[in-house]
Amino acid sequence: MLQTLSKFLKKGQSMIQAYGNKQSIISFIWRFSKPYRGKFCCLLSVAFIWAAEMSIRPYTLKVLLDRLAIPSSEGSSLLPSLFWPALGYLGCEVMINLMFRFYDYIRMFIYPSLQIDIIRETTTYVHGHSHNFFINRLGGNIANQIKELATGIKEILQITINRFFSHILGVLIACSAVLCIRPILALIVLLWIAFFIIATVYLSKKTQKVSKNTSRARNQTVGKITDSIMNILTVRLFARHGYEASRLEEQLSEQVYWDKKLEWTNLKIRAIQGTSILAMMALLLAALIHARMQGLVTIGDFGLILTIGISISAAIQNISQDLLIFSELVGKCNVSLHLLETPHEIANKPHAQPLTVSIGEISFEQVSFGYRKDEPLFQKISIKIEGGEKVGLAGFSGAGKSTFVHLIMRLYELQQGRITIDSQPIHEVLQESLRDKISLIPQEPLLFHRSIKDNILYGCPGASEEKYIEACQKAHALEFIQALPQGADTIVGERGIRLSGGQKQRVAIARAFLKNAPILILDEATSSLDSASECEVQRNLEELMQNKTVLIIAHRLSTFRSVNRILVFKSGTIIEDGSHQQLLALQGHYSNLWNIHLGPSRQAHTSDRF
């Protein structure tokens, strides 16, 4: 397992180095296309042949027309002179058809794999972001950006090879052919091309800016729809369907505004382009008629130049339209790429080693932390939790209990001081190895949209069937699992929505039993269980706690009956530290919490028996 983890982390470290600095789409594409460059050369070869065919076929037509224009008195037989040009014309069609099928065959081995590479690596990189990164972003928005980046890069490559490279090369070859026949006509075409390209590039910059805003608006729409659907039960319980609809309507209005603005910008550009093409073709046709009347071009030359002119105008128009699409794709990819340009707030040090836990001693040394630098929560906290010790964390909501355990798991970076586990600073060990040594049973169990068995085995993917069943039994979960129609193969739904709160809690507890990490954190672990199930699970949790360092967060202070000591939090400060009896004797904050917990009528009787 550690070897697999090491390989994963080395790959992740290389990705951090690749993504850590701001990168352009060109450098991004260059890096991901490296394994496929030989195949891309094949695609470029096909594009080159197609570009050449753009002039070769009209040339065979020119030869046919010139030979057809020869008076019959000057040639004894017309058929032999037409055979080879006609064969060449048809041969071009056969050749280009075969080359396109070859192109499709090669493409099949590039783009599907390339997209998977991008999705795989970008998802891995995103997984490396801090807990804070995901708190401030919608999951659906992130997933949509990853998908758009993979799709956008594929389309950018296709447009670059299929359109830009082949059409630009075809236009250059075609202009060279016209130049050889009638230089003045080539000059007309070249001047028009220069004007067309300059105007399109200038106008496309505005398209790219609008496209960024359009892409951002679309991503926000997806994010809001996802947020509403994921919390559909809350929407129903509060009867807020109308509110959600109006909230979405505001976002949809913004998206429609930017979509219309993008379409209007493209419409204006296409109008300018269409007018310039009409002007060029009219000028070229007038020049050809004049040259023919002067006897400067043959019928074949007339047909060749006119055909090439039509092909050039079509190619340039396609390039310009593709440039608009290209600009829109670049805008989308830039928005998505910004996700990757965001450096990891918490990163492994270059030579970080896996954490090794022998006794599980946890030490806070002058630790300062705040979610905002100007609003510190913890200030120079120093506390030691002995290996194998069971410690309760008490205090009102917002006092800092959950933050305390999150810092142990290095979900946030400290602003000052350090935390050690068995004398190893956690910021100097591999993050994944640190979290691999900690089991957390949260108040709100986090389940995947997978089967119950998959969710439980997530604690130890290679566990045997016997270990799996044993974990379910200890978590008091086997009975309800077997009662389901599909048993352990039952899909729990998104975030476990198809299970009750108690069932989700038992799945999370079974997962912790299976993981069997040396450090255990219980964050209101039995809060969703009924009294009978809680008693059963509590007995089994006591077995799970054996030979482990345990931190227990609970508002029901009776949960602390098995702990060695209790840390009492208030406004980010540990104000009391001691056993239950010691803290009650202090008549301080913990004593007040205990009295609130019991109520006036039970205080005198229960405190003595605790």
Summary of the structure (lengths in Angstrom):
residues: 610
radius of gyration: 35.4
end to end distance: 43.2
largest distance: 130.5
contacts: 1925
relative contact order: 0.08
helix: 68%
strand: 10%
